[in-house]
Each structure stands twice: as C-alpha cells, then as structure tokens.
C-alpha cells in the first residue's frame, strides 16, 4: 500500500547536488540532466529522508493525488 504522502522537489531551488538521490532508500529520485531533482511517484513512499538531507531545502512532502 502506498503512502498518502509523496516527495516533491522545487526545481527552481534545487542545486543538483544529488544528496537526495543518494539518501533515498527506494531510488525514487534522479537529478535530471544535472539540472534538478525529479521524484518518481511510483517509487516514492513518502518517508521524508530526502527532505531532511536536502541542503537547499527544496523538497517537501505533499499529499499523493488519488488514483482514478
């Protein structure tokens, strides 16, 4: 069962350091073309580990949208 929360990165504040990508236990985050972090909604479990490690404070946990 998926979490009700999901990580979301603000690409305008991301510094592309990769800390979130390394910290994610589900490998749900990648740094797209070296520019900004992108979260794979299918893999993210909403644990918040990426949010705690992010030096730019650009990751938040938001409500997962209901699946139709």
TIMI-2910 file (N, C-alpha, C, CB; in pm, 1 decimal, decimal comma, always signed):
<rs>
+----------+----------+----------+----------+----------+----------+----------+----------+----------+----------+----------+----------+------+
!      n_x !      n_y !      n_z !     ca_x !     ca_y !     ca_z !      c_x !      c_y !      c_z !     cb_x !     cb_y !     cb_z ! resn !
+----------+----------+----------+----------+----------+----------+----------+----------+----------+----------+----------+----------+------+
!    +84,6 !   -119,5 !     +0,0 !     +0,0 !     +0,0 !     +0,0 !    +88,3 !   +124,6 !     +0,0 !    -95,8 !     +0,5 !   +122,9 !  Unk !
!    +58,8 !   +217,7 !    -85,4 !   +137,7 !   +340,5 !    -99,2 !   +104,6 !   +439,0 !    +12,8 !   +112,2 !   +405,8 !   -236,6 !  Unk !
!   +202,5 !   +520,3 !    +45,8 !   +185,0 !   +624,2 !   +146,1 !    +89,9 !   +731,1 !    +93,5 !   +320,7 !   +686,3 !   +184,9 !  Unk !
!    +31,0 !   +805,7 !   +183,9 !    -55,9 !   +916,4 !   +143,7 !    +25,0 !  +1040,2 !   +108,4 !   -155,3 !   +949,1 !   +254,8 !  Unk !
!   +156,3 !  +1034,6 !   +136,5 !   +244,1 !  +1147,6 !   +106,1 !   +344,4 !  +1109,2 !     -1,9 !   +317,7 !  +1194,9 !   +233,0 !  Unk !
!   +396,7 !  +1210,8 !    -66,0 !   +497,4 !  +1190,4 !   -168,9 !   +592,4 !  +1310,2 !   -168,0 !   +431,5 !  +1171,6 !   -309,3 !  Unk !
!   +718,1 !  +1285,8 !   -199,1 !   +815,7 !  +1394,4 !   -205,4 !   +794,5 !  +1475,2 !   -333,0 !   +960,5 !  +1339,1 !   -199,4 !  Unk !
!   +820,7 !  +1604,1 !   -321,5 !   +811,3 !  +1692,9 !   -437,3 !   +926,4 !  +1791,8 !   -428,7 !   +672,5 !  +1767,0 !   -442,7 !  Unk !
!  +1003,6 !  +1802,1 !   -536,4 !  +1118,4 !  +1892,5 !   -538,6 !  +1083,9 !  +2020,4 !   -614,2 !  +1240,3 !  +1823,8 !   -602,8 !  Unk !
!  +1125,4 !  +2132,3 !   -557,8 !  +1108,6 !  +2261,7 !   -623,8 !  +1229,4 !  +2282,1 !   -714,5 !  +1094,2 !  +2379,6 !   -519,1 !  Unk !
!  +1211,1 !  +2264,2 !   -843,0 !  +1324,3 !  +2268,2 !   -935,8 !  +1389,9 !  +2404,6 !   -945,2 !  +1279,7 !  +2226,0 !  -1071,8 !  Unk !
!  +1321,0 !  +2510,1 !   -903,9 !  +1382,3 !  +2643,5 !   -909,3 !  +1481,1 !  +2664,5 !   -795,3 !  +1274,5 !  +2751,7 !   -904,6 !  Unk !
!  +1468,5 !  +2586,1 !   -688,8 !  +1558,9 !  +2599,7 !   -574,4 !  +1662,7 !  +2488,7 !   -566,8 !  +1479,6 !  +2602,2 !   -446,8 !  Unk !
!  +1646,5 !  +2383,7 !   -645,6 !  +1736,6 !  +2268,4 !   -642,5 !  +1875,6 !  +2308,4 !   -691,0 !  +1680,8 !  +2153,2 !   -728,9 !  Unk !
!  +1979,1 !  +2260,9 !   -619,4 !  +2118,0 !  +2291,0 !   -655,7 !  +2186,2 !  +2170,1 !   -721,5 !  +2197,1 !  +2334,7 !   -530,9 !  Unk !
!  +2110,9 !  +2068,0 !   -753,0 !  +2158,8 !  +1949,2 !   -825,9 !  +2275,1 !  +1878,2 !   -757,9 !  +2200,4 !  +1988,5 !   -964,6 !  Unk !
!  +2275,4 !  +1875,3 !   -626,2 !  +2387,8 !  +1814,1 !   -553,9 !  +2379,0 !  +1661,5 !   -549,8 !  +2393,6 !  +1868,2 !   -412,0 !  Unk !
!  +2258,2 !  +1606,8 !   -564,3 !  +2240,2 !  +1462,2 !   -562,5 !  +2228,1 !  +1400,4 !   -424,8 !  +2351,9 !  +1399,2 !   -632,2 !  Unk !
!  +2229,4 !  +1481,3 !   -319,6 !  +2218,9 !  +1427,6 !   -182,7 !  +2088,5 !  +1350,2 !   -163,6 !  +2227,8 !  +1541,8 !    -79,2 !  Unk !
!  +1979,9 !  +1402,4 !   -216,3 !  +1850,0 !  +1336,4 !   -203,5 !  +1849,9 !  +1202,2 !   -275,5 !  +1738,6 !  +1426,0 !   -258,8 !  Unk !
!  +1910,8 !  +1200,2 !   -391,7 !  +1918,7 !  +1079,0 !   -472,7 !  +1996,8 !   +970,1 !   -398,4 !  +1984,9 !  +1109,3 !   -609,0 !  Unk !
!  +2104,8 !  +1007,4 !   -333,8 !  +2186,0 !   +911,8 !   -259,0 !  +2116,0 !   +864,6 !   -132,0 !  +2320,1 !   +973,7 !   -223,8 !  Unk !
!  +2035,3 !   +949,5 !    -71,6 !  +1969,3 !   +917,5 !    +55,7 !  +1842,5 !   +833,7 !    +38,2 !  +1935,0 !  +1045,3 !   +128,8 !  Unk !
!  +1778,6 !   +842,9 !    -77,0 !  +1650,2 !   +775,6 !    -99,5 !  +1665,1 !   +623,6 !    -95,0 !  +1590,9 !   +818,2 !   -234,2 !  Unk !
!  +1592,9 !   +556,8 !     -3,1 !  +1604,5 !   +411,2 !     +8,7 !  +1535,5 !   +336,3 !   -105,5 !  +1546,5 !   +366,1 !   +140,9 !  Unk !
!  +1450,7 !   +403,3 !   -181,0 !  +1376,7 !   +339,5 !   -290,2 !  +1427,5 !   +378,5 !   -428,6 !  +1231,1 !   +374,2 !   -279,6 !  Unk !
!  +1535,0 !   +457,6 !   -433,7 !  +1589,4 !   +506,9 !   -560,5 !  +1481,7 !   +574,7 !   -644,2 !  +1652,6 !   +392,1 !   -639,8 !  Unk !
!  +1400,6 !   +655,7 !   -576,9 !  +1287,7 !   +722,4 !   -641,2 !  +1322,3 !   +861,8 !   -692,6 !  +1172,6 !   +731,7 !   -544,8 !  Unk !
!  +1446,1 !   +905,1 !   -673,6 !  +1485,0 !  +1040,2 !   -714,2 !  +1604,1 !  +1033,4 !   -809,0 !  +1518,9 !  +1127,3 !   -590,8 !  Unk !
!  +1597,8 !  +1114,7 !   -912,3 !  +1713,4 !  +1128,8 !  -1000,7 !  +1734,4 !  +1278,0 !  -1025,1 !  +1692,7 !  +1050,7 !  -1136,5 !  Unk !
!  +1855,7 !  +1313,3 !  -1063,6 !  +1884,5 !  +1452,3 !  -1099,3 !  +1880,9 !  +1458,4 !  -1251,3 !  +2024,8 !  +1501,8 !  -1041,4 !  Unk !
!  +1777,3 !  +1519,3 !  -1304,0 !  +1751,2 !  +1522,5 !  -1447,5 !  +1852,7 !  +1609,2 !  -1520,9 !  +1610,3 !  +1573,5 !  -1474,3 !  Unk !
!  +1929,8 !  +1545,8 !  -1607,6 !  +2030,1 !  +1612,8 !  -1691,4 !  +2120,4 !  +1707,1 !  -1611,8 !  +1961,2 !  +1690,5 !  -1801,8 !  Unk !
!  +2144,2 !  +1673,5 !  -1484,1 !  +2231,3 !  +1754,5 !  -1399,7 !  +2170,8 !  +1888,3 !  -1359,6 !  +2360,2 !  +1778,4 !  -1469,9 !  Unk !
!  +2040,3 !  +1903,1 !  -1379,9 !  +1976,2 !  +2033,8 !  -1356,3 !  +1893,8 !  +2041,9 !  -1228,2 !  +1887,9 !  +2067,1 !  -1472,0 !  Unk !
!  +1809,6 !  +1942,0 !  -1202,9 !  +1722,4 !  +1946,1 !  -1084,7 !  +1671,3 !  +1806,4 !  -1052,1 !  +1603,6 !  +2042,7 !  -1107,4 !  Unk !
!  +1630,2 !  +1788,4 !   -927,8 !  +1580,0 !  +1659,4 !   -880,5 !  +1438,4 !  +1633,9 !   -931,0 !  +1583,2 !  +1653,6 !   -727,4 !  Unk !
!  +1414,6 !  +1509,0 !   -968,1 !  +1282,5 !  +1465,0 !  -1012,7 !  +1246,2 !  +1340,4 !   -932,9 !  +1280,0 !  +1436,4 !  -1167,8 !  Unk !
!  +1123,5 !  +1336,8 !   -881,8 !  +1076,0 !  +1224,9 !   -799,6 !   +987,5 !  +1133,1 !   -884,1 !   +997,6 !  +1276,7 !   -675,0 !  Unk !
!  +1014,6 !  +1004,1 !   -879,5 !   +932,0 !   +904,4 !   -946,4 !   +817,3 !   +869,4 !   -850,9 !  +1016,1 !   +776,0 !   -986,5 !  Unk !
!   +697,8 !   +913,2 !   -884,4 !   +580,0 !   +894,8 !   -797,8 !   +550,3 !   +747,5 !   -770,3 !   +457,7 !   +960,1 !   -861,6 !  Unk !
!   +581,1 !   +661,5 !   -864,6 !   +552,9 !   +518,9 !   -848,3 !   +645,2 !   +453,4 !   -746,1 !   +565,6 !   +447,7 !   -981,7 !  Unk !
!   +763,9 !   +509,6 !   -726,7 !   +860,4 !   +450,9 !   -633,9 !   +863,5 !   +518,3 !   -497,0 !   +996,8 !   +456,4 !   -694,3 !  Unk !
!   +826,8 !   +644,9 !   -490,2 !   +834,5 !   +721,4 !   -364,8 !   +735,9 !   +667,7 !   -261,6 !   +807,0 !   +870,5 !   -390,9 !  Unk !
!   +784,9 !   +648,4 !   -138,0 !   +699,0 !   +601,8 !    -29,2 !   +671,8 !   +711,3 !    +73,4 !   +762,3 !   +482,0 !    +39,2 !  Unk !
!   +719,9 !   +832,2 !    +48,1 !   +690,8 !   +944,7 !   +136,3 !   +759,6 !   +940,1 !   +271,2 !   +546,3 !   +952,9 !   +157,7 !  Unk !
!   +878,3 !   +878,5 !   +278,2 !   +947,9 !   +864,3 !   +406,1 !  +1009,0 !   +996,4 !   +455,5 !  +1056,9 !   +759,2 !   +393,6 !  Unk !
!  +1038,9 !  +1088,4 !   +364,2 !  +1092,6 !  +1218,4 !   +402,4 !  +1243,0 !  +1223,3 !   +422,2 !  +1027,9 !  +1262,4 !   +526,0 !  Unk !
!  +1312,7 !  +1114,4 !   +396,4 !  +1458,2 !  +1114,8 !   +414,3 !  +1525,0 !  +1214,4 !   +321,3 !  +1515,2 !   +975,4 !   +390,5 !  Unk !
!  +1476,1 !  +1227,3 !   +200,5 !  +1531,9 !  +1323,1 !   +104,6 !  +1511,4 !  +1466,7 !   +152,8 !  +1467,5 !  +1304,1 !    -34,1 !  Unk !
!  +1397,6 !  +1492,4 !   +210,8 !  +1364,7 !  +1626,0 !   +261,0 !  +1460,4 !  +1666,1 !   +373,7 !  +1218,2 !  +1630,5 !   +310,8 !  Unk !
!  +1491,6 !  +1572,6 !   +460,8 !  +1580,3 !  +1602,4 !   +573,2 !  +1725,1 !  +1626,0 !   +530,7 !  +1575,1 !  +1489,8 !   +672,9 !  Unk !
!  +1768,9 !  +1562,2 !   +422,3 !  +1909,0 !  +1572,1 !   +380,9 !  +1934,6 !  +1688,3 !   +285,1 !  +1952,2 !  +1442,8 !   +315,8 !  Unk !
!  +1832,6 !  +1740,7 !   +222,6 !  +1847,8 !  +1842,6 !   +118,1 !  +1908,1 !  +1973,1 !   +171,6 !  +1712,4 !  +1871,5 !    +54,0 !  Unk !
!  +2027,7 !  +2012,1 !   +122,7 !  +2090,7 !  +2135,0 !   +170,9 !  +2021,9 !  +2261,7 !   +120,2 !  +2235,5 !  +2137,1 !   +129,9 !  Unk !
!  +1946,7 !  +2250,7 !    +11,2 !  +1877,9 !  +2366,6 !    -45,7 !  +1736,1 !  +2380,0 !     +8,5 !  +1874,5 !  +2356,4 !   -197,7 !  Unk !
!  +1693,1 !  +2284,7 !    +90,2 !  +1558,9 !  +2286,0 !   +148,7 !  +1451,8 !  +2300,7 !    +40,1 !  +1546,4 !  +2400,3 !   +251,3 !  Unk !
!  +1470,1 !  +2224,3 !    -68,8 !  +1376,8 !  +2238,4 !   -180,7 !  +1278,2 !  +2122,1 !   -192,1 !  +1453,9 !  +2251,1 !   -309,5 !  Unk !
!  +1285,0 !  +2026,0 !   -100,3 !  +1195,3 !  +1910,8 !   -107,4 !  +1092,4 !  +1917,7 !     +4,6 !  +1274,9 !  +1778,8 !    -99,2 !  Unk !
!   +968,3 !  +1896,4 !    -32,8 !   +858,8 !  +1893,8 !    +64,6 !   +779,5 !  +1764,8 !    +44,7 !   +765,9 !  +2019,8 !    +49,5 !  Unk !
!   +702,9 !  +1728,0 !   +145,2 !   +611,0 !  +1615,4 !   +132,4 !   +472,0 !  +1671,6 !   +109,8 !   +615,0 !  +1522,8 !   +258,6 !  Unk !
!   +405,9 !  +1622,8 !     +7,3 !   +271,8 !  +1669,3 !    -27,2 !   +177,8 !  +1550,1 !    -32,2 !   +271,8 !  +1745,1 !   -162,8 !  Unk !
!    +50,3 !  +1577,0 !    -30,4 !    -49,7 !  +1470,3 !    -40,0 !    -41,2 !  +1404,9 !   -177,2 !   -192,8 !  +1525,4 !    -14,7 !  Unk !
!    -38,9 !  +1272,9 !   -178,0 !    -41,5 !  +1198,0 !   -303,7 !   -180,3 !  +1213,2 !   -362,9 !     -5,0 !  +1046,6 !   -282,2 !  Unk !
!   -187,8 !  +1236,6 !   -493,1 !   -317,4 !  +1250,7 !   -559,2 !   -386,0 !  +1115,0 !   -566,3 !   -301,1 !  +1311,0 !   -701,0 !  Unk !
!   -515,9 !  +1115,5 !   -550,8 !   -592,7 !   +991,7 !   -555,2 !   -587,0 !   +931,6 !   -696,4 !   -739,8 !  +1017,3 !   -512,3 !  Unk !
!   -568,5 !   +801,5 !   -702,2 !   -564,6 !   +732,5 !   -830,7 !   -706,8 !   +703,2 !   -876,1 !   -481,8 !   +601,5 !   -821,3 !  Unk !
!   -735,3 !   +730,9 !  -1000,3 !   -871,2 !   +710,8 !  -1054,4 !   -896,0 !   +565,8 !  -1086,2 !   -892,9 !   +795,2 !  -1179,9 !  Unk !
+----------+----------+----------+----------+----------+----------+----------+----------+----------+----------+----------+----------+------+
</rs>
